[in-house]
């Protein structure tokens, strides 16, 4: 029955029916326990943890991941252990306690580095950069984001490049280096365009417009906001009214002596 329950759970998850997916994975976990199939149990618990995390049941998700980690440590599956550690770290970020995520991320980093899993490393370096930026440790955050970019490039992770350039730009902006922030936001915009990700492109162009406003380059700021308004109109983004107000405000200020 376990395989049938897992199949049902995947279908429910694909449909976004989290309650039904949760129930199906709970049944799969019970079946795997009865069968004493530790590898299958680890898989079912991990998926159940993912569904619980999506549903906002972070305590249950953490319990699942911790049991998965116990099984994986017994089997000495370093790659699987690292991914579960990252999941545990992400849970603490989602729970609003990002400082508790750091030990999990660092242990995962120690495991993933010799495995050369650059896709996972790119995401992990990005997460560590976010934590350092939260603590206003700009140099450390910049170093982690730069390592994330290197890893993303190796595997051609366009989404990772777009998101990390955005966060690195925010870090430079918060640290007062507007020129480096401008360069990062432009890079992020290019990658969002390649992805066809209109909301992402619009979000980073809003930040870029703020950079140009800061350096009194109104022409470039207007160009950015015009593109944002086009995207917001074409893709029916919820920020359209606010974007129009921003564009009209900067246009009016540009006509004043």
N, C-alpha and C positions, 0 to 999 in steps of 0.2 A: 504493500500500500504506500510505502514511503515515496517511491518514484512517482506514483500517480498524484500524491499530495503535492510534491514539488512541482510537477507539471501544472497542476491547477494553480498553485501559488504564483508561478511565473506569468500565467495568463492574467490573473487578477492584478498583479503588479503592473503589467504592461497597460492594463486598462485604467490604472490609477485607483483601483479598489483596494485600498490599504487594509481595511478591516478584514476583508475576505482573504487577502494574501497572508495576513498575520495568522488567522485561524488555520489556514492550510499548512503554513510552515510550523506552527505549534504542533499539529498532528504529525508532520514529518519528523519533528524532533522526538516526539513520543515513540514513533515507530522505530527510529534509529536507536533509541535507548534500549528498547526491548530486544532488538537484533544485536545489540552490543557491537555495532559497526562504528568504531570511533572516527574513521575518516568521513563517513557519510554524516555522522552526527556533527562533526566540526563544520561541514559544509552547510547543513541545515541551520545550525545555530548562527553561523555567520550571516546567512540570508535573513534569518529572523531578526537579528540585530540590526541589519540594514533597514528592514521594514519598520521596526520600532523607532529607529532614528528619524526616518522620514515622517513618522506619525507623531513625533514629539515626545515619545515615551523614552526619555533618555536613560532613566534608571534601569529599565528592562533591557535596553540596548547594551548598556555597559555590562550588565550581568551576563548577557549572551557572549559578548566579545571576550570577557575575562575567562569564561569557560572554554571558549574556542582557543584562547591563548594557552591555557593549561594543556589541552590536547596537543596543540602544535609544538609546544616545548618538549613534550614527551616524545614526539616523533622527530624532533629536531629539524623541522622544515623552516629554514631560515627565511626564505622568501615569504612564505605564508605568515610567519611570525611578524615580519616587518610590516606587512599590510594591515594586520590586526592592530599593531601598535599605532599605526597612522589613524585607523578608525577610532581608537580610544582617544587619541589626541584631538581628532576632529569633534568628538562628542563634547569634550570639555570646552572647546571653542564655541560650539553651539549652545552650551549651557551657560555661557557668559563667564567662564572661569579659564580664560586662555593661558594663564600662567601655569595651570596644572597640565596643560598639553605638552609643554616643552620637554619634560623627561621622556615621554613616549616618542616624540619626534626625534630626539637625539639618539635614543636607542635604535629606532628604525633606521636612522642615518648610518649608524655603525654597521648595521646588517646589510643595507642595500648598496653601500659604496663598493665593496668588493664584488658584488654580483653584477655591477654595471647595468642596473635597471634604470636607464636614464629617464624613461617616462615617469616612473614613480619618483625618482630623485628630483626631477624638475618640479613636481607638485610639492614634494616635501620641502625643498629649499624655499619655494614660494611661501609655504605655510610658516616656516621659521622666520622668513623676512617679515611677514605680517606681524608676528609676535614681537620682533625687535622694533618695528615701526610703532607698534602700540606702546612700547616702553620708551619711545622717543630716542632710541639708540640708532641714530641715523646711519653711522658708518657700518655698524653690524648689519642693519637692514639692507643697506646698499650691497654689501658683500654677498649676502644670501640671495637677493634678487638677481644679482649678476650671475651667480652660479646656477640659478634656476634657468635663466636665459640660455646659458651654455648647454644645459641638459636638454631644454626644449628644442634647440637647434639641431642637436644630434639626431633626434627622432622625428624632426619635422612637425612638432606639435604647435600648429598655428594658434589654437585657442590658448594654449599655455603662454605663448609669446605675447599675444594680445593682452591677456590679463596681467602678466608680470610686468610688461612695459607700463601699463596703466598704474600699477601699484608703485613701481619704481619712480614714475613721474610724480605721484602724490608725495612720495618720500622726499624727493628733491624739493618739491614745492614747500612742504612743511619745514624743510631744513633751510629754506631761503635761497636755493639755487634755481632761479626761474629759467635760466637758459638750458640747463640740463633737463629740467622738467619739460620744457617746450619740446626738446628733441625726443624724449621718451613718449610724450603724448602723440607726436606725429607718427612715430613708429607704431604705437598701439593702434592708431587710426588705420594705418595701412594694412595691418593684420586683420582688423575687424572687417575691412572692406573685402579682403580675400575670402573671409569666412561668410560674407553676406550677412553679417550680424548687425542689423540696423540699430537696435537698442544700445549695443556696445559701442558702436561708432558714435552715436549721438552723445552718449554719456562722456566719452573721452573728449569729444569736441567742445562740450560745455566747459570742461576743465581747461582745455587749451584756450578757449575764449577768455577765461578768467586770467590766464597768464598774460595774454596780449593786453587786456585791460590794465593789468598791473604795470606793464611797461609802457603804457600809453600808446600802444599800436592799435588805434581804433579801427583802421581799415582791415587788418587781419582778424580782429575780434568780430567785426561785422560779417566777414566772409565765413568764419566758422559758424556763427549763429544762423546765417542764411542756410547753410547746409543742414544744420540741426533742424530748423523749421521745415525744410523740405522733407527730411527723413520722418519727422514727427507727423507731418501731414500725410505723406504717402503710406506710412505703415501704421497710422492711427495710434501713435504713442500717447500715453496718458499725460505727458508733460507739455503738450502742445501749447496750451494757453500761457503757461509760465515762460516757455521759450519765445513766444511772440512778444510777451511783455519785455523780456530781456533784450530782444532784438530792437524793438521800438525805442527802448530807453537808450541804448547805445547809439542808435541813429540820431536821436534828438540831441544827445550830448555832443555828437560830432558836428552838428550845425551851429552850436553855440560858439560865440567868439571866445 
